[in-house]
Amino acid sequence: IIQMLRSAKKRDILQLLRRAPEEMRPFLVEAAVATQSVASLAALSDFLDFSKEPKSLLEKFLYTAAFSPRPSGELLHLVLDKLDGKQLAPETWETGIVTVGSLVGKLCQQKLCGLQVVERGVETILRGLRGAKEEPEVVTYLLALGNAMLPETIPTLLHHAEDGPTAVTAAATSALQRFPVPHISSRVKQVMRRIFHQKRKSYDKTCRLAAAEILLDNHPSPMDVINILLATSEMETETATFLLLKVQNSL
């Protein structure tokens, strides 16, 4: 199907999508996204109406885009256009924003960070995060930043990790865990120490464990290892055992 779609014209792909039985449409949408030809993406743009299509079909499109191994700038452009200024179901919007983060991250891995559409995607996430009022909204944008893995967003993630409510802290620390060793700076480690040792406020167990993992997985200092070991004496058995095994593996 993908080979056929690569040589097909937009009008033929659009006709195929519109005339296909309902149960076949998710498969054809997936194939059209995988093809990523100019014609297939243009046909998808005309075919998909985010305000009308069944949620399952839209999710199929967004998941396929998010997991595309080598996405194009045109695919990101299509996703952004479909999200821009639309009144969408909350689930579709959340999946769409996280998909934007995934596409931005993969395009940057292909050394395409300088594309205008990538900059637009990053700005969409950051602007949304700045304007988010509800906790679930903030978490969604942080998940998108985690997918994007852009070093310049680390200060934003650190802010939310240290000062946010539990769900926000968990999302931000989880995003920071995805960054490779060169990006886990002394500043990142300082914040993780404050979270793990609860210097400024109390943190959920999951957040503290994530902070400890970041410290232990990125060239831990002897003092970090000692302090984490000392802290296990005041923790629940399960949590303490997890950290002891983590330290043992690091050693």
LINDACOR-V476303 format. One record per residue. RES is the residue in three letters. SS is DSSP state (2 for helix, 1 for strand, 0 for the rest). PSI is psi in degrees with one decimal (NA if undefined). Layout:
BEGIN
res=RES ss=SS psi=PSI
res=RES ss=SS psi=PSI
END
This chain:
BEGIN
res=ILE ss=0 psi=-43.6
res=ILE ss=2 psi=-43.5
res=GLN ss=2 psi=-39.6
res=MET ss=2 psi=-43.6
res=LEU ss=2 psi=-29.7
res=ARG ss=2 psi=-29.8
res=SER ss=0 psi=2.9
res=ALA ss=0 psi=155.1
res=LYS ss=0 psi=160.6
res=LYS ss=2 psi=-47.4
res=ARG ss=2 psi=-33.4
res=ASP ss=2 psi=-40.5
res=ILE ss=2 psi=-41.4
res=LEU ss=2 psi=-41.5
res=GLN ss=2 psi=-40.6
res=LEU ss=2 psi=-44.9
res=LEU ss=2 psi=-41.5
res=ARG ss=2 psi=-32.5
res=ARG ss=2 psi=-11.4
res=ALA ss=0 psi=146.2
res=PRO ss=0 psi=150.1
res=GLU ss=2 psi=-38.3
res=GLU ss=2 psi=-16.1
res=MET ss=2 psi=-16.9
res=ARG ss=2 psi=-43.6
res=PRO ss=2 psi=-40.3
res=PHE ss=2 psi=-43.6
res=LEU ss=2 psi=-35.8
res=VAL ss=2 psi=-44.3
res=GLU ss=2 psi=-43.5
res=ALA ss=2 psi=-39.8
res=ALA ss=2 psi=-38.9
res=VAL ss=2 psi=-42.6
res=ALA ss=2 psi=-32.1
res=THR ss=2 psi=-45.8
res=GLN ss=0 psi=29.2
res=SER ss=0 psi=162.6
res=VAL ss=2 psi=-41.6
res=ALA ss=2 psi=-42.9
res=SER ss=2 psi=-39.2
res=LEU ss=2 psi=-36.5
res=ALA ss=2 psi=-38.8
res=ALA ss=2 psi=-42.1
res=LEU ss=2 psi=-39.5
res=SER ss=2 psi=-42.2
res=ASP ss=2 psi=-34.7
res=PHE ss=2 psi=-41.5
res=LEU ss=0 psi=120.9
res=ASP ss=0 psi=105.3
res=PHE ss=0 psi=-16.2
res=SER ss=0 psi=-10.5
res=LYS ss=0 psi=-34.5
res=GLU ss=0 psi=151.7
res=PRO ss=0 psi=145.0
res=LYS ss=2 psi=-37.3
res=SER ss=2 psi=-38.4
res=LEU ss=2 psi=-41.4
res=LEU ss=2 psi=-40.0
res=GLU ss=2 psi=-37.8
res=LYS ss=2 psi=-45.4
res=PHE ss=2 psi=-48.2
res=LEU ss=2 psi=-41.3
res=TYR ss=2 psi=-41.5
res=THR ss=2 psi=-41.0
res=ALA ss=2 psi=-45.4
res=ALA ss=2 psi=-36.9
res=PHE ss=0 psi=5.9
res=SER ss=0 psi=125.6
res=PRO ss=0 psi=-35.9
res=ARG ss=0 psi=75.8
res=PRO ss=0 psi=157.6
res=SER ss=0 psi=163.3
res=GLY ss=2 psi=-32.0
res=GLU ss=2 psi=-35.3
res=LEU ss=2 psi=-43.6
res=LEU ss=2 psi=-41.3
res=HIS ss=2 psi=-42.1
res=LEU ss=2 psi=-45.7
res=VAL ss=2 psi=-44.9
res=LEU ss=2 psi=-41.7
res=ASP ss=2 psi=-36.7
res=LYS ss=2 psi=-24.6
res=LEU ss=2 psi=-23.8
res=ASP ss=0 psi=116.4
res=GLY ss=0 psi=16.5
res=LYS ss=0 psi=149.1
res=GLN ss=0 psi=102.2
res=LEU ss=0 psi=157.5
res=ALA ss=0 psi=141.6
res=PRO ss=2 psi=-40.6
res=GLU ss=2 psi=-40.5
res=THR ss=2 psi=-42.5
res=TRP ss=2 psi=-45.8
res=GLU ss=2 psi=-47.8
res=THR ss=2 psi=-38.7
res=GLY ss=2 psi=-44.3
res=ILE ss=2 psi=-42.8
res=VAL ss=2 psi=-35.6
res=THR ss=2 psi=-40.9
res=VAL ss=2 psi=-44.3
res=GLY ss=2 psi=-42.6
res=SER ss=2 psi=-44.2
res=LEU ss=2 psi=-41.8
res=VAL ss=2 psi=-47.1
res=GLY ss=2 psi=-43.8
res=LYS ss=2 psi=-35.2
res=LEU ss=2 psi=-38.4
res=CYS ss=2 psi=-34.9
res=GLN ss=2 psi=-27.1
res=GLN ss=0 psi=12.0
res=LYS ss=0 psi=33.6
res=LEU ss=0 psi=25.4
res=CYS ss=0 psi=-24.4
res=GLY ss=0 psi=-5.9
res=LEU ss=0 psi=141.7
res=GLN ss=2 psi=-37.4
res=VAL ss=2 psi=-30.8
res=VAL ss=2 psi=-44.0
res=GLU ss=2 psi=-38.1
res=ARG ss=2 psi=-41.1
res=GLY ss=2 psi=-44.1
res=VAL ss=2 psi=-44.3
res=GLU ss=2 psi=-35.6
res=THR ss=2 psi=-44.0
res=ILE ss=2 psi=-48.4
res=LEU ss=2 psi=-39.7
res=ARG ss=2 psi=-41.2
res=GLY ss=2 psi=-40.2
res=LEU ss=2 psi=-42.2
res=ARG ss=2 psi=-33.4
res=GLY ss=2 psi=-4.2
res=ALA ss=0 psi=131.5
res=LYS ss=0 psi=-37.4
res=GLU ss=0 psi=145.8
res=GLU ss=2 psi=-44.8
res=PRO ss=2 psi=-34.5
res=GLU ss=2 psi=-47.5
res=VAL ss=2 psi=-44.0
res=VAL ss=2 psi=-42.7
res=THR ss=2 psi=-45.8
res=TYR ss=2 psi=-34.5
res=LEU ss=2 psi=-37.2
res=LEU ss=2 psi=-40.0
res=ALA ss=2 psi=-42.1
res=LEU ss=2 psi=-36.2
res=GLY ss=2 psi=-39.5
res=ASN ss=2 psi=-36.9
res=ALA ss=2 psi=-34.9
res=MET ss=0 psi=51.3
res=LEU ss=0 psi=122.7
res=PRO ss=2 psi=-33.7
res=GLU ss=2 psi=-12.4
res=THR ss=2 psi=-1.9
res=ILE ss=2 psi=-43.8
res=PRO ss=2 psi=-37.7
res=THR ss=2 psi=-43.8
res=LEU ss=2 psi=-39.2
res=LEU ss=2 psi=-41.3
res=HIS ss=2 psi=-48.6
res=HIS ss=2 psi=-31.7
res=ALA ss=2 psi=-40.8
res=GLU ss=2 psi=-35.0
res=ASP ss=2 psi=-9.1
res=GLY ss=0 psi=166.8
res=PRO ss=0 psi=175.0
res=THR ss=2 psi=-51.1
res=ALA ss=2 psi=-37.4
res=VAL ss=2 psi=-45.5
res=THR ss=2 psi=-43.3
res=ALA ss=2 psi=-44.0
res=ALA ss=2 psi=-41.1
res=ALA ss=2 psi=-43.9
res=THR ss=2 psi=-36.6
res=SER ss=2 psi=-40.4
res=ALA ss=2 psi=-41.2
res=LEU ss=2 psi=-30.1
res=GLN ss=2 psi=-21.9
res=ARG ss=0 psi=-13.4
res=PHE ss=0 psi=142.7
res=PRO ss=0 psi=164.8
res=VAL ss=2 psi=-44.0
res=PRO ss=2 psi=-21.6
res=HIS ss=2 psi=-4.3
res=ILE ss=0 psi=86.1
res=SER ss=0 psi=176.8
res=SER ss=2 psi=-32.1
res=ARG ss=2 psi=-42.7
res=VAL ss=2 psi=-45.2
res=LYS ss=2 psi=-37.4
res=GLN ss=2 psi=-45.1
res=VAL ss=2 psi=-41.7
res=MET ss=2 psi=-35.7
res=ARG ss=2 psi=-43.2
res=ARG ss=2 psi=-36.8
res=ILE ss=2 psi=-49.4
res=PHE ss=2 psi=-43.9
res=HIS ss=0 psi=4.1
res=GLN ss=0 psi=52.1
res=LYS ss=0 psi=-34.5
res=ARG ss=0 psi=-30.6
res=LYS ss=0 psi=174.5
res=SER ss=0 psi=141.5
res=TYR ss=0 psi=152.1
res=ASP ss=0 psi=150.9
res=LYS ss=2 psi=-42.2
res=THR ss=2 psi=-41.1
res=CYS ss=2 psi=-41.3
res=ARG ss=2 psi=-40.4
res=LEU ss=2 psi=-41.7
res=ALA ss=2 psi=-41.6
res=ALA ss=2 psi=-42.8
res=ALA ss=2 psi=-39.9
res=GLU ss=2 psi=-41.5
res=ILE ss=2 psi=-42.3
res=LEU ss=2 psi=-41.9
res=LEU ss=2 psi=-23.5
res=ASP ss=2 psi=-3.3
res=ASN ss=0 psi=74.8
res=HIS ss=0 psi=66.1
res=PRO ss=0 psi=144.1
res=SER ss=0 psi=154.8
res=PRO ss=2 psi=-37.5
res=MET ss=2 psi=-37.2
res=ASP ss=2 psi=-43.8
res=VAL ss=2 psi=-45.3
res=ILE ss=2 psi=-46.5
res=ASN ss=2 psi=-36.2
res=ILE ss=2 psi=-41.2
res=LEU ss=2 psi=-42.3
res=LEU ss=2 psi=-37.1
res=ALA ss=2 psi=-24.4
res=THR ss=2 psi=-21.4
res=SER ss=2 psi=-19.2
res=GLU ss=2 psi=9.5
res=MET ss=0 psi=165.4
res=GLU ss=0 psi=154.2
res=THR ss=2 psi=-45.6
res=GLU ss=2 psi=-45.8
res=THR ss=2 psi=-44.3
res=ALA ss=2 psi=-42.8
res=THR ss=2 psi=-42.6
res=PHE ss=2 psi=-47.5
res=LEU ss=2 psi=-38.1
res=LEU ss=2 psi=-41.3
res=LEU ss=2 psi=-37.5
res=LYS ss=2 psi=-44.8
res=VAL ss=2 psi=-42.3
res=GLN ss=2 psi=-42.7
res=ASN ss=2 psi=-38.6
res=SER ss=2 psi=-41.8
res=LEU ss=0 psi=NA
END
